[in-house]
Protein backbone atom coordinates (compact mmCIF):
# COMPACT_ATOMS: atom_id res chain seq x y z
CA UNK A 1 0.00 0.00 0.00
CA UNK A 2 1.39 3.38 -1.02
CA UNK A 3 2.06 6.03 1.60
CA UNK A 4 1.04 8.77 -0.82
CA UNK A 5 -2.37 10.25 -0.24
CA UNK A 6 -4.82 10.54 -3.05
CA UNK A 7 -5.76 14.05 -4.14
CA UNK A 8 -9.37 15.04 -3.79
CA UNK A 9 -11.07 15.55 -7.12
CA UNK A 10 -12.66 18.92 -7.76
CA UNK A 11 -15.97 19.40 -9.52
CA UNK A 12 -14.76 22.77 -10.78
CA UNK A 13 -12.28 23.14 -13.64
CA UNK A 14 -8.94 24.67 -12.59
CA UNK A 15 -9.07 28.42 -12.95
CA UNK A 16 -6.62 30.17 -15.24
CA UNK A 17 -4.57 32.96 -13.77
CA UNK A 18 -2.75 34.23 -16.86
CA UNK A 19 -3.66 35.59 -20.27
CA UNK A 20 -2.02 37.04 -23.37
CA UNK A 21 1.63 37.10 -24.41
CA UNK A 22 2.79 33.82 -25.89
CA UNK A 23 0.67 31.82 -23.43
CA UNK A 24 -2.46 31.75 -25.55
CA UNK A 25 -1.15 32.37 -29.05
CA UNK A 26 -3.46 30.93 -31.70
CA UNK A 27 -6.26 30.13 -29.27
CA UNK A 28 -9.75 31.51 -29.32
CA UNK A 29 -10.51 34.70 -27.48
CA UNK A 30 -11.13 34.17 -23.81
CA UNK A 31 -11.92 36.63 -21.05
CA UNK A 32 -8.82 37.91 -19.31
CA UNK A 33 -8.79 36.58 -15.72
CA UNK A 34 -9.11 39.32 -13.12
CA UNK A 35 -9.62 39.28 -9.37
CA UNK A 36 -10.21 42.76 -7.93
CA UNK A 37 -8.88 41.56 -4.55
CA UNK A 38 -5.53 40.36 -5.95
CA UNK A 39 -2.60 42.14 -7.58
CA UNK A 40 -1.92 41.65 -11.27
CA UNK A 41 1.41 41.32 -13.10
CA UNK A 42 1.14 43.04 -16.49
CA UNK A 43 3.77 42.91 -19.25
CA UNK A 44 3.67 45.10 -22.36
CA UNK A 45 6.34 44.01 -24.88
CA UNK A 46 7.51 45.51 -28.17
CA UNK A 47 10.46 44.21 -30.16
CA UNK A 48 10.34 47.53 -32.05
CA UNK A 49 11.13 49.46 -28.85
CA UNK A 50 14.88 49.58 -29.47
CA UNK A 51 17.27 52.39 -30.29
CA UNK A 52 15.42 55.69 -30.64
CA UNK A 53 12.14 53.94 -29.79
CA UNK A 54 13.45 52.36 -26.57
CA UNK A 55 11.31 52.98 -23.51
CA UNK A 56 14.55 53.83 -21.68
CA UNK A 57 15.36 56.83 -23.88
CA UNK A 58 15.40 59.75 -21.41
CA UNK A 59 12.68 61.68 -23.25
CA UNK A 60 10.47 58.55 -23.34
CA UNK A 61 11.15 57.16 -19.87
CA UNK A 62 9.77 60.09 -17.84
CA UNK A 63 6.81 60.61 -20.15
CA UNK A 64 5.87 56.90 -20.12
CA UNK A 65 5.96 56.77 -16.31
CA UNK A 66 3.85 59.94 -16.10
CA UNK A 67 1.42 58.64 -18.73
CA UNK A 68 0.98 55.30 -16.90
CA UNK A 69 0.34 57.01 -13.56
CA UNK A 70 -2.13 59.43 -15.17
CA UNK A 71 -4.08 56.66 -16.94
CA UNK A 72 -4.08 54.57 -13.76
CA UNK A 73 -5.56 57.47 -11.79
CA UNK A 74 -8.24 58.08 -14.45
CA UNK A 75 -9.13 54.38 -14.66
CA UNK A 76 -9.20 53.51 -10.96
CA UNK A 77 -6.10 51.32 -11.16
CA UNK A 78 -3.35 51.36 -8.51
CA UNK A 79 0.22 50.81 -9.73
CA UNK A 80 2.38 49.28 -6.99
CA UNK A 81 5.55 48.84 -9.03
CA UNK A 82 6.76 49.70 -12.52
CA UNK A 83 9.86 48.23 -14.19
CA UNK A 84 10.88 49.76 -17.52
CA UNK A 85 13.27 47.35 -19.25
CA UNK A 86 13.64 49.18 -22.56
CA UNK A 87 11.68 46.90 -24.87
CA UNK A 88 9.06 45.87 -22.35
CA UNK A 89 7.32 47.18 -19.27
CA UNK A 90 6.42 45.22 -16.13
CA UNK A 91 3.67 46.57 -13.92
CA UNK A 92 2.41 45.27 -10.64
CA UNK A 93 -1.05 46.74 -10.24
CA UNK A 94 -4.51 46.29 -8.88
CA UNK A 95 -7.75 47.17 -10.68
CA UNK A 96 -11.04 47.73 -8.93
CA UNK A 97 -12.98 45.95 -11.70
CA UNK A 98 -12.73 44.58 -15.25
CA UNK A 99 -13.91 47.79 -16.94
CA UNK A 100 -11.30 49.84 -15.09
CA UNK A 101 -8.53 47.45 -16.12
CA UNK A 102 -9.70 47.28 -19.74
CA UNK A 103 -9.82 51.07 -19.97
CA UNK A 104 -6.34 51.38 -18.46
CA UNK A 105 -4.85 48.74 -20.75
CA UNK A 106 -6.44 50.15 -23.90
CA UNK A 107 -5.60 53.81 -23.31
CA UNK A 108 -2.14 53.36 -21.78
CA UNK A 109 -0.88 50.96 -24.46
CA UNK A 110 -2.24 53.15 -27.25
CA UNK A 111 -0.77 56.34 -25.81
CA UNK A 112 2.64 54.71 -25.25
CA UNK A 113 2.76 53.49 -28.85
CA UNK A 114 1.90 56.96 -30.18
CA UNK A 115 4.37 58.65 -27.82
CA UNK A 116 7.29 56.40 -28.80
CA UNK A 117 6.68 56.13 -32.54
CA UNK A 118 5.30 59.59 -33.21
CA UNK A 119 2.51 57.99 -35.24
CA UNK A 120 -0.23 60.36 -36.28
CA UNK A 121 -3.29 60.17 -38.46
CA UNK A 122 -2.01 59.89 -42.02
CA UNK A 123 1.43 58.79 -40.78
CA UNK A 124 1.00 55.19 -39.57
CA UNK A 125 4.01 53.15 -38.45
CA UNK A 126 2.45 49.68 -38.33
CA UNK A 127 2.00 47.28 -35.47
CA UNK A 128 3.99 48.31 -32.40
CA UNK A 129 3.16 45.72 -29.70
CA UNK A 130 4.35 42.13 -30.30
CA UNK A 131 1.34 40.34 -28.81
CA UNK A 132 -1.56 40.85 -26.49
CA UNK A 133 -0.45 42.24 -23.16
CA UNK A 134 0.46 39.42 -20.77
CA UNK A 135 -1.26 39.45 -17.39
CA UNK A 136 -1.21 37.09 -14.44
CA UNK A 137 -3.14 37.18 -11.19
CA UNK A 138 -0.61 37.08 -8.35
CA UNK A 139 -1.37 35.60 -4.97
CA UNK A 140 -0.47 37.52 -1.84
CA UNK A 141 2.51 36.26 0.12
CA UNK A 142 5.44 34.31 -1.31
CA UNK A 143 4.41 34.63 -4.97
CA UNK A 144 4.11 38.42 -4.64
CA UNK A 145 7.53 38.62 -2.92
CA UNK A 146 9.17 36.56 -5.66
CA UNK A 147 7.57 38.71 -8.36
CA UNK A 148 8.90 41.87 -6.70
CA UNK A 149 12.41 40.37 -6.64
CA UNK A 150 12.04 39.48 -10.31
CA UNK A 151 11.02 43.06 -11.16
CA UNK A 152 14.00 44.47 -9.24
CA UNK A 153 16.29 42.09 -11.11
CA UNK A 154 14.83 43.40 -14.38
CA UNK A 155 15.55 46.98 -13.28
CA UNK A 156 19.20 46.10 -12.56
CA UNK A 157 19.49 44.44 -15.95
CA UNK A 158 17.93 47.43 -17.73
CA UNK A 159 20.37 49.79 -15.98
CA UNK A 160 23.31 47.67 -17.14
CA UNK A 161 24.24 46.70 -13.58
CA UNK A 162 23.65 42.99 -14.08
CA UNK A 163 23.89 40.59 -17.00
CA UNK A 164 21.56 37.59 -16.90
CA UNK A 165 23.79 35.57 -19.25
CA UNK A 166 27.15 36.22 -17.55
CA UNK A 167 25.95 35.99 -13.98
CA UNK A 168 22.70 34.07 -13.68
CA UNK A 169 22.98 34.23 -9.89
CA UNK A 170 20.03 33.16 -7.85
CA UNK A 171 17.26 31.58 -9.86
CA UNK A 172 13.96 33.39 -9.59
CA UNK A 173 10.61 32.01 -10.58
CA UNK A 174 9.95 33.15 -14.16
CA UNK A 175 6.66 35.03 -14.09
CA UNK A 176 6.39 36.11 -17.68
CA UNK A 177 6.19 34.08 -20.79
CA UNK A 178 5.26 37.17 -22.72
PAZAPA-4460 file (N, C-alpha, C; in steps of 0.05 Angstrom, whole numbers, plus 32768, in hexadecimal, padded with zeros to 4 digits):
% residues 178
    n_x    n_y    n_z   ca_x   ca_y   ca_z    c_x    c_y    c_z   seq   type   mol
   8011   7FE8   8000   8000   8000   8000   8012   8019   8000     1      X     A
   800C   802C   7FEF   801C   8044   7FEC   8017   8057   8003     2      X     A
   802C   8065   800A   8029   8079   8020   8020   8094   8016     3      X     A
   801E   8096   7FFB   8015   80AF   7FF0   7FF7   80B1   7FF2     4      X     A
   7FED   80C9   7FF9   7FD1   80CD   7FFB   7FC5   80D5   7FE0     5      X     A
   7FAD   80CC   7FDC   7FA0   80D3   7FC3   7F95   80F0   7FC5     6      X     A
   7F97   80FE   7FAE   7F8D   8119   7FAD   7F6F   8118   7FAA     7      X     A
   7F61   812B   7FB7   7F45   812D   7FB4   7F3E   8139   7F99     8      X     A
   7F2B   812D   7F8B   7F23   8137   7F72   7F11   8150   7F76     9      X     A
   7F13   8162   7F63   7F03   817A   7F65   7EED   8179   7F4F    10      X     A
   7ED6   8183   7F55   7EC1   8184   7F42   7EC4   819C   7F2F    11      X     A
   7ED5   81AF   7F38   7ED9   81C7   7F28   7EF2   81C5   7F18    12      X     A
   7EF2   81CF   7EFF   7F0A   81CF   7EEF   7F1F   81E1   7EFC    13      X     A
   7F39   81DC   7EF8   7F4D   81ED   7F04   7F4B   8209   7EF7    14      X     A
   7F4D   821D   7F08   7F4B   8238   7EFD   7F65   8242   7EF2    15      X     A
   7F64   8250   7EDB   7F7C   825B   7ECF   7F82   8275   7EDE    16      X     A
   7F9C   827B   7EE0   7FA5   8293   7EED   7FB4   82A5   7EDA    17      X     A
   7FBA   829C   7EC1   7FC9   82AD   7EAF   7FBB   82AF   7E94    18      X     A
   7FC4   82C3   7E84   7FB7   82C8   7E6B   7FCA   82D8   7E59    19      X     A
   7FC8   82D4   7E3F   7FD8   82E5   7E2D   7FF4   82DB   7E29    20      X     A
   8005   82ED   7E1D   8021   82E6   7E18   8022   82CE   7E06    21      X     A
   8035   82BD   7E0A   8038   82A4   7DFA   8028   828D   7E06    22      X     A
   801C   8292   7E1D   800D   827C   7E2B   7FF6   8272   7E1C    23      X     A
   7FE7   8283   7E0F   7FCF   827B   7E01   7FCF   8282   7DE3    24      X     A
   7FE7   8281   7DD7   7FE9   8287   7DBB   7FD9   8273   7DAB    25      X     A
   7FCA   827C   7D98   7FBB   826B   7D86   7FA2   825E   7D92    26      X     A
   7F9B   8266   7DAA   7F83   825B   7DB7   7F6C   826F   7DB4    27      X     A
   7F54   8265   7DB7   7F3D   8276   7DB6   7F3E   828B   7DCB    28      X     A
   7F2F   82A1   7DC7   7F2E   82B6   7DDA   7F21   82AC   7DF4    29      X     A
   7F2C   82B2   7E0A   7F21   82AB   7E24   7F22   82C4   7E35    30      X     A
   7F11   82C6   7E49   7F12   82DD   7E5B   7F2B   82DC   7E6B    31      X     A
   7F37   82F4   7E6E   7F50   82F6   7E7E   7F49   82F2   7E9B    32      X     A
   7F56   82E0   7EA9   7F50   82DC   7EC6   7F57   82F5   7ED6    33      X     A
   7F46   82FB   7EE9   7F4A   8312   7EFA   7F3C   830D   7F14    34      X     A
   7F4B   8313   7F2A   7F40   8312   7F45   7F45   832D   7F52    35      X     A
   7F30   833C   7F56   7F34   8357   7F61   7F41   8358   7F7D    36      X     A
   7F42   8340   7F8A   7F4E   833F   7FA5   7F6C   8338   7FA4    37      X     A
   7F76   8330   7F8C   7F91   8327   7F89   7FA1   8339   7F76    38      X     A
   7FBC   833B   7F7B   7FCC   834B   7F68   7FCF   833C   7F4E    39      X     A
   7FD7   834B   7F3A   7FDA   8341   7F1F   7FF5   8348   7F14    40      X     A
   8003   8335   7F08   801C   833A   7EFA   8015   833E   7EDD    41      X     A
   801D   8356   7ED2   8017   835D   7EB6   8031   8362   7EA7    42      X     A
   8034   8356   7E90   804B   835A   7E7F   8043   8364   7E63    43      X     A
   804E   837B   7E5B   8049   8386   7E41   8064   8384   7E32    44      X     A
   8065   8375   7E1C   807F   8370   7E0E   807D   8379   7DF1    45      X     A
   8093   8386   7DE8   8096   838E   7DCD   80B3   838A   7DC3    46      X     A
   80B6   8379   7DB0   80D1   8374   7DA5   80DA   838C   7D95    47      X     A
   80C8   839E   7D8E   80CF   83B7   7D7F   80D9   83CD   7D91    48      X     A
   80D6   83C9   7DAC   80DF   83DD   7DBF   80FD   83DB   7DC5    49      X     A
   810C   83E0   7DB0   812A   83E0   7DB3   8135   83F9   7DA6    50      X     A
   814D   8400   7DAE   8159   8418   7DA2   814A   8431   7DAA    51      X     A
   8143   8441   7D96   8134   845A   7D9B   8118   8455   7DA6    52      X     A
   810D   843D   7DA2   80F3   8437   7DAC   80F3   8428   7DC7    53      X     A
   810B   8425   7DD3   810D   8417   7DED   80FE   8426   7E02    54      X     A
   80F1   8417   7E13   80E2   8424   7E2A   80F5   8431   7E3D    55      X     A
   810F   842A   7E3C   8123   8435   7E4E   8130   844F   7E44    56      X     A
   8129   8457   7E2C   8133   8471   7E22   812A   8486   7E36    57      X     A
   813C   8498   7E3F   8134   84AB   7E54   811A   84BA   7E4E    58      X     A
   8116   84C3   7E35   80FE   84D2   7E2F   80E5   84C0   7E2F    59      X     A
   80E8   84A5   7E2C   80D1   8493   7E2D   80CC   848A   7E4A    60      X     A
   80E2   8484   7E58   80DF   8477   7E73   80CD   8487   7E85    61      X     A
   80D3   84A1   7E89   80C3   84B2   7E9B   80A7   84B5   7E92    62      X     A
   80A3   84B8   7E78   8088   84BC   7E6D   8077   84A2   7E6F    63      X     A
   8084   848B   7E6B   8075   8472   7E6E   806C   846E   7E8A    64      X     A
   807E   8473   7E9E   8077   846F   7EBA   8060   8482   7EC1    65      X     A
   8062   849B   7EB8   804D   84AF   7EBE   8033   84A6   7EB1    66      X     A
   8034   849E   7E98   801C   8495   7E89   800F   847D   7E97    67      X     A
   801F   8469   7EA0   8014   8452   7EAE   8006   845A   7EC8    68      X     A
   8013   846B   7ED7   8007   8474   7EF1   7FED   8484   7EEC    69      X     A
   7FED   8495   7ED7   7FD5   84A5   7ED1   7FBE   8493   7EC8    70      X     A
   7FC4   847F   7EB6   7FAE   846D   7EAD   7FA5   845C   7EC4    71      X     A
   7FB7   8453   7ED6   7FAE   8443   7EED   7F9B   8453   7EFE    72      X     A
   7FA2   846C   7F04   7F91   847D   7F14   7F75   8481   7F07    73      X     A
   7F75   8486   7EED   7F5B   848A   7EDF   7F4A   8470   7EDF    74      X     A
   7F58   8459   7EDE   7F49   8440   7EDB   7F43   8432   7EF5    75      X     A
   7F4D   843C   7F0B   7F48   842E   7F25   7F5A   8416   7F28    76      X     A
   7F72   8418   7F1E   7F86   8402   7F21   7F9D   840D   7F33    77      X     A
   7FA7   83FC   7F44   7FBD   8403   7F56   7FD6   83F5   7F4C    78      X     A
   7FEB   8404   7F46   8004   83F8   7F3D   8016   83F6   7F56    79      X     A
   801E   83DE   7F5D   8030   83DA   7F74   804D   83DB   7F6C    80      X     A
   8053   83D1   7F55   806F   83D1   7F4B   806F   83D1   7F2D    81      X     A
   8083   83E0   7F22   8087   83E2   7F06   80A5   83DD   7F00    82      X     A
   80AA   83CA   7EED   80C5   83C5   7EE4   80C6   83C9   7EC6    83      X     A
   80D5   83DD   7EBE   80DA   83E3   7EA2   80F3   83D6   7E99    84      X     A
   80F2   83C3   7E87   8109   83B3   7E7F   8113   83BA   7E63    85      X     A
   8108   83CF   7E57   8111   83D8   7E3D   80FF   83CE   7E26    86      X     A
   80FB   83B4   7E23   80EA   83AA   7E0F   80D0   839E   7E1A    87      X     A
   80CE   839E   7E34   80B5   8395   7E41   80B2   83A3   7E5C    88      X     A
   8099   83A3   7E65   8092   83B0   7E7F   8085   839B   7E90    89      X     A
   808E   839A   7EA9   8080   8388   7EBD   8071   839B   7ED0    90      X     A
   8059   8394   7ED6   8049   83A3   7EEA   803D   8390   7EFE    91      X     A
   803E   8397   7F16   8030   8389   7F2B   801A   839C   7F34    92      X     A
   8001   8394   7F2F   7FEB   83A7   7F33   7FD3   8399   7F3E    93      X     A
   7FBF   83A9   7F45   7FA6   839E   7F4E   7F8F   83AF   7F43    94      X     A
   7F7C   83A2   7F37   7F65   83AF   7F2A   7F4C   83AA   7F3B    95      X     A
   7F3B   83BE   7F3D   7F23   83BB   7F4D   7F0E   83A9   7F40    96      X     A
   7F0F   83A8   7F25   7EFC   8397   7F16   7F06   8393   7EF9    97      X     A
   7EF9   8382   7EEA   7F01   837C   7ECF   7F01   8394   7EBD    98      X     A
   7EEC   83A4   7EBE   7EEA   83BC   7EAD   7F01   83CF   7EB2    99      X     A
   7F08   83D3   7ECB   7F1E   83E5   7ED2   7F38   83DA   7EC6   100      X     A
   7F3D   83C0   7EC9   7F55   83B5   7EBE   7F56   83B7   7E9F   101      X     A
   7F3F   83B0   7E92   7F3E   83B2   7E75   7F43   83CE   7E6B   102      X     A
   7F37   83E2   7E79   7F3C   83FD   7E71   7F59   8405   7E73   103      X     A
   7F65   83FE   7E8A   7F81   8404   7E8F   7F93   83F7   7E79   104      X     A
   7F8F   83DD   7E74   7F9F   83CF   7E61   7F9C   83DB   7E45   105      X     A
   7F84   83E0   7E3D   7F7F   83EB   7E22   7F8C   8407   7E1E   106      X     A
   7F86   8419   7E31   7F90   8434   7E2E   7FAE   8436   7E32   107      X     A
   7FB8   8429   7E47   7FD5   842B   7E4C   7FE6   841F   7E36   108      X     A
   7FDE   8408   7E2C   7FEE   83FB   7E17   7FED   840C   7DFD   109      X     A
   7FD6   8416   7DF7   7FD3   8427   7DDF   7FE3   8441   7DE1   110      X     A
   7FE2   844E   7DF8   7FF1   8467   7DFC   800F   8462   7DFC   111      X     A
   8018   844C   7E07   8035   8446   7E07   803E   8442   7DEA   112      X     A
   802F   8433   7DDB   8037   842E   7DBF   8039   8448   7DAF   113      X     A
   8026   845A   7DB2   8026   8473   7DA4   803D   8484   7DAE   114      X     A
   8042   8485   7DC8   8057   8495   7DD4   8073   848C   7DC8   115      X     A
   8078   8473   7DC8   8092   8468   7DC0   8096   846A   7DA2   116      X     A
   8082   8464   7D92   8086   8463   7D75   8081   847D   7D68   117      X     A
   8071   848F   7D74   806A   84A8   7D68   8055   84A4   7D53   118      X     A
   8047   848D   7D53   8032   8488   7D3F   801C   849C   7D42   119      X     A
   8012   84A5   7D2B   7FFB   84B7   7D2A   7FE9   84AE   7D14   120      X     A
   7FD1   84B9   7D14   7FBE   84B3   7CFF   7FCB   84BB   7CE4   121      X     A
   7FCB   84A9   7CD1   7FD8   84AE   7CB8   7FF5   84A7   7CB7   122      X     A
   8000   84A0   7CCF   801D   8498   7CD0   801F   847F   7CE2   123      X     A
   8013   8468   7CD8   8014   8450   7CE9   8030   8443   7CE8   124      X     A
   8036   8434   7CFD   8050   8427   7CFF   804D   8408   7D01   125      X     A
   8035   83FE   7D00   8031   83E2   7D01   802E   83D8   7D1E   126      X     A
   802C   83BE   7D20   8028   83B2   7D3B   8040   83B7   7D4D   127      X     A
   803A   83C0   7D65   8050   83C6   7D78   8053   83B0   7D8D   128      X     A
   803E   83A7   7D99   803F   8392   7DAE   8042   8377   7DA1   129      X     A
   8052   8365   7DAD   8057   834B   7DA2   803E   8339   7DA4   130      X     A
   8032   8339   7DBB   801B   8327   7DC0   8007   8335   7DD2   131      X     A
   7FF2   8327   7DD9   7FE1   8331   7DEE   7FF1   8335   7E07   132      X     A
   7FEA   8349   7E17   7FF7   834D   7E31   7FF4   8333   7E42   133      X     A
   800A   832C   7E4F   8009   8314   7E61   8001   831D   7E7D   134      X     A
   7FEE   830F   7E89   7FE7   8315   7EA4   7FE4   82FB   7EB4   135      X     A
   7FEA   82FD   7ECE   7FE8   82E6   7EDF   7FDE   82EF   7EFB   136      X     A
   7FCA   82E2   7F05   7FC1   82E8   7F20   7FD6   82DD   7F33   137      X     A
   7FDF   82ED   7F46   7FF4   82E6   7F59   7FE7   82E2   7F74   138      X     A
   7FEF   82CD   7F82   7FE5   82C8   7F9D   7FF5   82D8   7FB1   139      X     A
   7FE8   82E0   7FC6   7FF7   82EE   7FDB   800A   82DB   7FE8   140      X     A
   801F   82E6   7FF4   8032   82D5   8002   804B   82CF   7FF2   141      X     A
   8053   82B6   7FF2   806D   82AE   7FE6   806E   82B5   7FC8   142      X     A
   8058   82AF   7FB9   8058   82B5   7F9D   805C   82D2   7F97   143      X     A
   804F   82E3   7FA6   8052   8300   7FA3   806F   8309   7FAA   144      X     A
   807B   82FE   7FBF   8097   8304   7FC6   80AA   82FC   7FAF   145      X     A
   80A6   82E5   7FA4   80B7   82DB   7F8F   80B4   82EC   7F76   146      X     A
   809C   82F5   7F70   8097   8306   7F59   80A6   8321   7F5D   147      X     A
   80A4   832C   7F75   80B2   8345   7F7A   80D0   8343   7F77   148      X     A
   80DC   832C   7F7F   80F8   8327   7F7B   80FE   8325   7F5D   149      X     A
   80ED   8318   7F4F   80F1   8316   7F32   80F0   8331   7F24   150      X     A
   80DE   8342   7F2C   80DC   835D   7F21   80F5   836E   7F27   151      X     A
   80FF   836B   7F40   8118   8379   7F47   812F   836F   7F37   152      X     A
   8131   8355   7F32   8146   834A   7F22   8144   8355   7F05   153      X     A
   812C   8358   7EFB   8129   8364   7EE0   8132   8381   7EE0   154      X     A
   812E   8390   7EF5   8137   83AC   7EF6   8156   83AD   7EF6   155      X     A
   8163   839B   7F05   8180   839A   7F05   818A   8393   7EE9   156      X     A
   817D   8381   7EDC   8186   8379   7EC1   8182   8390   7EAD   157      X     A
   816C   839E   7EAF   8167   83B5   7E9D   817B   83CB   7EA2   158      X     A
   8184   83CF   7EBA   8197   83E4   7EC0   81B4   83DC   7EB9   159      X     A
   81B7   83C3   7EB0   81D2   83B9   7EA9   81E3   83B1   7EC1   160      X     A
   81D7   83AD   7ED8   81E5   83A6   7EF0   81E7   8388   7EF5   161      X     A
   81D9   8379   7EE4   81D9   835C   7EE6   81D4   8350   7ECB   162      X     A
   81E2   833A   7EC5   81DE   832C   7EAC   81D4   830F   7EB2   163      X     A
   81BC   830A   7EA9   81AF   82F0   7EAE   81C0   82D9   7EA3   164      X     A
   81CD   82DD   7E8C   81DC   82C7   7E7F   81F7   82C2   7E8C   165      X     A
   8205   82D8   7E95   821F   82D4   7EA1   821D   82CC   7EBE   166      X     A
   8209   82D5   7ECC   8207   82D0   7EE8   81EA   82C9   7EEF   167      X     A
   81E2   82B0   7EE9   81C6   82A9   7EEE   81BE   82AC   7F0C   168      X     A
   81D1   82A9   7F1E   81CC   82AD   7F3A   81B5   829B   7F44   169      X     A
   81A7   82A6   7F57   8191   8297   7F63   817A   8294   7F4F   170      X     A
   816F   827D   7F4D   8159   8278   7F3B   813F   8282   7F47   171      X     A
   8131   8292   7F38   8117   829C   7F40   8102   828E   7F30   172      X     A
   80EB   828B   7F3B   80D4   8280   7F2C   80CF   8292   7F14   173      X     A
   80CC   8287   7EFD   80C7   8297   7EE5   80A9   829C   7EE3   174      X     A
   80A1   82B6   7EE5   8085   82BD   7EE6   807A   82C4   7ECB   175      X     A
   808A   82C8   7EB8   8080   82D2   7E9E   8088   82C1   7E88   176      X     A
   8075   82B8   7E78   807C   82AA   7E60   8074   82BB   7E49   177      X     A
   8071   82D4   7E4F   8069   82E7   7E3A   8081   82EE   7E28   178      X     A
***
